[in-house]
Amino acid sequence: MSALKWQGWAVGLTVLAGLLVFAPLGLYVWASGEPGAAPPRPAVEDVRVTGCRIDPGSRRVVATVEVSGRPEGMGAYVVTVEFREKAEQDPAAGRSPQALVRLPNVAPAAREHAEALGPIWPASTVPWCGVAAAEFTTAQ
Protein backbone atom coordinates (compact mmCIF):
# COMPACT_ATOMS: atom_id res chain seq x y z
CA MET A 1 0.00 0.00 0.00
CA SER A 2 1.28 3.40 -0.88
CA ALA A 3 2.10 6.12 1.63
CA LEU A 4 -0.54 8.37 0.08
CA LYS A 5 -3.25 5.82 0.84
CA TRP A 6 -2.11 5.56 4.49
CA GLN A 7 -2.23 9.36 4.81
CA GLY A 8 -5.82 9.33 3.57
CA TRP A 9 -6.77 6.75 6.18
CA ALA A 10 -4.97 8.75 8.92
CA VAL A 11 -6.82 11.94 7.95
CA GLY A 12 -10.14 10.09 7.87
CA LEU A 13 -9.58 8.52 11.29
CA THR A 14 -8.52 11.88 12.75
CA VAL A 15 -11.71 13.53 11.44
CA LEU A 16 -13.80 10.69 12.85
CA ALA A 17 -12.09 10.98 16.25
CA GLY A 18 -12.69 14.75 16.23
CA LEU A 19 -16.39 14.23 15.50
CA LEU A 20 -16.67 11.69 18.31
CA VAL A 21 -15.09 14.14 20.75
CA PHE A 22 -16.64 17.45 19.68
CA ALA A 23 -20.10 16.39 18.44
CA PRO A 24 -21.46 15.72 21.97
CA LEU A 25 -20.11 19.08 23.12
CA GLY A 26 -21.80 20.84 20.20
CA LEU A 27 -25.07 19.04 20.88
CA TYR A 28 -24.89 20.03 24.54
CA VAL A 29 -24.37 23.71 23.70
CA TRP A 30 -27.14 23.62 21.10
CA ALA A 31 -29.61 21.85 23.41
CA SER A 32 -28.99 24.21 26.33
CA GLY A 33 -30.52 27.06 24.31
CA GLU A 34 -31.12 30.42 25.90
CA PRO A 35 -29.98 30.90 29.47
CA GLY A 36 -32.86 30.68 31.95
CA ALA A 37 -33.86 33.34 34.40
CA ALA A 38 -31.70 33.63 37.47
CA PRO A 39 -33.22 32.10 40.58
CA PRO A 40 -34.71 34.67 42.94
CA ARG A 41 -32.49 35.74 45.77
CA PRO A 42 -33.41 34.64 49.29
CA ALA A 43 -35.85 36.95 51.07
CA VAL A 44 -33.45 37.18 54.04
CA GLU A 45 -31.21 39.41 51.90
CA ASP A 46 -34.02 42.01 51.66
CA VAL A 47 -34.48 42.27 55.43
CA ARG A 48 -32.38 43.76 58.20
CA VAL A 49 -32.80 44.73 61.84
CA THR A 50 -32.13 48.45 62.24
CA GLY A 51 -32.81 48.76 65.95
CA CYS A 52 -32.93 46.67 69.09
CA ARG A 53 -34.06 48.27 72.33
CA ILE A 54 -35.83 47.52 75.58
CA ASP A 55 -39.15 49.28 76.10
CA PRO A 56 -38.82 51.12 79.44
CA GLY A 57 -42.45 50.60 80.44
CA SER A 58 -42.86 46.89 79.78
CA ARG A 59 -39.19 45.75 79.81
CA ARG A 60 -39.90 43.89 76.54
CA VAL A 61 -37.42 43.83 73.67
CA VAL A 62 -38.48 45.76 70.57
CA ALA A 63 -36.70 45.13 67.25
CA THR A 64 -37.11 47.51 64.32
CA VAL A 65 -37.15 45.66 61.00
CA GLU A 66 -36.52 47.25 57.60
CA VAL A 67 -37.54 45.57 54.34
CA SER A 68 -36.47 46.58 50.81
CA GLY A 69 -39.03 45.81 48.11
CA ARG A 70 -38.16 43.50 45.22
CA PRO A 71 -38.13 44.56 41.58
CA GLU A 72 -40.42 41.61 40.73
CA GLY A 73 -43.39 43.58 42.02
CA MET A 74 -45.65 44.15 44.99
CA GLY A 75 -45.55 41.51 47.70
CA ALA A 76 -45.65 40.64 51.38
CA TYR A 77 -42.90 39.61 53.77
CA VAL A 78 -43.11 37.45 56.86
CA VAL A 79 -39.97 37.93 58.96
CA THR A 80 -38.89 35.85 61.95
CA VAL A 81 -36.88 37.93 64.41
CA GLU A 82 -34.71 36.23 67.01
CA PHE A 83 -33.74 37.64 70.41
CA ARG A 84 -30.54 36.56 72.19
CA GLU A 85 -27.96 37.84 74.65
CA LYS A 86 -25.10 37.50 72.12
CA ALA A 87 -24.80 37.58 68.35
CA GLU A 88 -23.21 34.10 68.38
CA GLN A 89 -25.64 31.23 68.85
CA ASP A 90 -24.92 29.25 72.02
CA PRO A 91 -25.70 25.57 71.30
CA ALA A 92 -26.12 24.81 75.00
CA ALA A 93 -28.69 27.59 75.48
CA GLY A 94 -31.35 25.91 73.34
CA ARG A 95 -33.84 27.77 71.17
CA SER A 96 -33.91 31.54 71.44
CA PRO A 97 -37.18 33.50 71.70
CA GLN A 98 -38.60 34.56 68.33
CA ALA A 99 -41.34 36.82 67.01
CA LEU A 100 -43.05 37.10 63.62
CA VAL A 101 -43.55 40.37 61.75
CA ARG A 102 -45.77 40.68 58.68
CA LEU A 103 -45.20 43.49 56.19
CA PRO A 104 -47.97 43.44 53.54
CA ASN A 105 -48.04 45.38 50.27
CA VAL A 106 -44.35 46.22 49.97
CA ALA A 107 -43.87 48.07 46.68
CA PRO A 108 -40.83 47.52 44.43
CA ALA A 109 -37.76 49.47 45.59
CA ALA A 110 -39.67 50.78 48.65
CA ARG A 111 -38.35 50.62 52.19
CA GLU A 112 -40.90 49.59 54.80
CA HIS A 113 -40.44 49.42 58.57
CA ALA A 114 -42.14 47.40 61.31
CA GLU A 115 -41.48 46.49 64.91
CA ALA A 116 -41.25 43.03 66.45
CA LEU A 117 -42.20 42.71 70.11
CA GLY A 118 -40.04 40.22 71.96
CA PRO A 119 -39.96 38.73 75.45
CA ILE A 120 -39.56 40.51 78.77
CA TRP A 121 -35.83 41.05 79.13
CA PRO A 122 -33.73 40.86 82.30
CA ALA A 123 -32.42 44.22 83.49
CA SER A 124 -28.78 43.16 83.71
CA THR A 125 -28.27 42.10 80.07
CA VAL A 126 -28.26 43.82 76.69
CA PRO A 127 -30.34 42.09 74.00
CA TRP A 128 -29.26 41.16 70.47
CA CYS A 129 -31.92 41.11 67.74
CA GLY A 130 -31.43 39.44 64.37
CA VAL A 131 -33.28 38.02 61.39
CA ALA A 132 -33.73 34.25 61.75
CA ALA A 133 -35.79 33.74 58.58
CA ALA A 134 -37.84 35.62 55.99
CA GLU A 135 -40.35 34.70 53.29
CA PHE A 136 -41.61 36.74 50.35
CA THR A 137 -44.85 36.12 48.48
CA THR A 138 -45.89 38.12 45.44
CA ALA A 139 -49.24 39.88 45.50
CA GLN A 140 -51.88 38.33 43.23
Secondary structure, DSSP 4 states (H G I P E B T S, - for coil): --HHHHHHHHHHHHHHHHHHHHHHHHHHHHHH-SPPPPPPPPGGGGEEEEEEEE-TTT-EEEEEEEEEPPTT--EEEEEEEEEESSSS--GGG-PPPEEEEEEEEEPTT-EEEEEEEEEE--TTS--EEEEEEEEEEE--
